[in-house]
Amino acid sequence: MRFFTQRRHFRDLSEQEVLALAISSEEDDARIYRSYAEMLRADYPDTAAIFDGMAEEEDGHRRALINLHRMRFGEVIPLIRREHVAGFYARRPVWLVQNLPLERIRDEAEAMERDAERFYVEAAKRSSDAATRKLLGDLAAAEAGHEERAGELAEKHLDGAARESEDRMAHRQFVLTWVQPGLAGLMDGSVSTLAPIFATAFATQDTWTTFLVGLAASVGAGISMGFTEAASDDGELSGRGSPLKRGIASGVMTTLGGLGHALPYLIPHFWTATIIAWIIVFCELWAIAWIQKRYMETPFLRAAMQVVLGGGLVLAAGVLIGSG
């Protein structure tokens, strides 16, 4: 309800405040586009040039809005920003966008333009001044046309070869930073925990004890793998990306790989839990083979032989040791 918030509602803003809000929003969007450009310039210079061009477009909108405000209301522009208005669209912080793939950053920019278009359409409806209404309508059309403008900029700065090169680089960076350490962790967690979990299971035939051993092995292996991956390479020379991201990917996937076949032992019936765990192990090993084929370009049969055969041997060793 309205009295529970200190923010203004859009319908309660005066025309001067709407103009002030538009000016501050254009300033923010130009700053965001320049941040995107700076963030991408080293690895994706052609896409960075597109964002530079879009920032210049936003600068032009801001100047037109300031000129209109000066004509109608004078030199002093009220301080009102999007966070001061209830229900107004928000912008994702740049540090969150840094973690997104290149295509997602481009999609984020398109969403920004759609938000701005809706704002100008609604603002134009509420304006009674002909010049203001015209400018806001023109800006709505401009924001709607930014996708076309982005296409023109893309044709200028991002030809087919450049886009293909940037997309390859983005894919390579994704694989090096997330897939490779995550896959290594999943393999380690899925395979290395097989022997202790199934040895405990067949030695004790106690599902709760087996689960505790599996939980300890999985969490311990995850912590170890995460710290090892993060400490092994700072990413500056190898280009493998943030050690924190790689450590998280490796540690989390190691833990999940071990927990997958430990969790069935929460079932109190030994053979039911064991059969379900075997099925999960089978699925885990084939999933690893598929990931290797999909992202590491390893032939599927070779990946399957390496992973499934190796995992099967470790599983058999655990069962034999526990049964003995």
C-alpha positions, 0 to 999 in steps of 0.5 A: 500500500502507498503509505508503506513506502517513501518512494513516489509513484510514477502517476504522482510525478509532475511533468518537470519531475518526469523530465528530471527522471528521464535525464537521470535515467539517460545518464545512468544508461550511458554510464552502463553502456560505457562500463560494458564497453570498458569491460569488453574492450580487451577481449571483444573490441568490436562489441565494445565499439557497439556499446560506445556507439549506444552510449553516444546515442544516450548522450544525445537523448540526455542533451535533448531532454536537458534543453527541453527542461531549460526551456520549460522549467529553467536551469535547476533540474530536480534530483530524482532517480529511478530508485526514488519511484515505486515500481520503476524499472531497475538496472542490473549492477554491472558487477553482476553482468560481468559474470554473464556470457557475451550473448547475455550481455547483448540481451541485457542491453536489448532489455534496457532499451525495451524498458526505456521505450515503455517509460517514454510511451507512458510519460508521453501519455501523461504530458499536456505540453505539445513540445514535451509530448513530441520529444517523449514520443520521439525518444520512445520511437528512438529507444524502439529503434535502438535495436535497428541502430544496434544492428547498424552499429554491428554491421559497422563494427562487428562483421561476420568474421569478427562476431564469429571470433568473439563468439569463439573466444566467449565460448572458450572463456566459458569452457576454461573458467566454468566447464573445465574445472567443473568437469574435473570436479564432477569426475573426481567427486563421482569416481573417487568417492565410489570406493569409500562409499560402497566399501562402507556400504558392503562392510557395514550394511548400515545405510546411515553410516554409509551416508555419513561416510559419503557426506564426509567424503563428498564435502571434504573432496569438494573443499580440497578440490575447490582450494586446489583449483583456486590456488593452482592458477591465478588466471592472468597468464593462462587466461583461464579466468577468475580463480574464485569462479574456477574454485567454486565450479570445481568445489561445488561439482566435486561435492555434488558428484559424491553426494549423488550416490551418497544420498540414496543411503538415507533410505533405511533399506540397504538393497533398495538404497544400493540399487538406486545408488548404482543407477545414479552412478551409471547416470553420473558417468554417462553424463560426464561422458556427454559433457566431455563430448559437448564442451571438450570435443572428446569423441563420445565413445572414447570418453565413455570408455575412459569414464565408465570403465574407470568408474566401473573399476573403482566401484568394483574395487569398493564393493570387493573391499567392503565384501571382504 
